[in-house]
Amino acid sequence: MSLVAHYTEAPVLNAALPVGGSSAAGFRFTLEGPPSAVYDIYASGTLSNWLKLLSVTNNTYGESSILDPASTNQLRLYRAVQTAP
């Protein structure tokens, strides 16, 4: 009997300055994960109702820059769901 396990690295959403954070244009953050991976980005204010914002494909360095122009000063949470390797 053999066991095969496949582990994937969880994506990281990063809003660190100087690239990320709030501005007049909205809330900007980066997604870090495997190069060329495709993700759907979702936002929520409640953790129970999620709204798909967009789909992104990471560059060859494994990063995508995301801007949420609908962001306000109220609580807004984000998650990334990988849809393709």
Helices and strands as residue ranges (DSSP letters): E 12-14, E 21-23, E 26-32, E 38-44, E 51-57, E 63-68, E 77-84
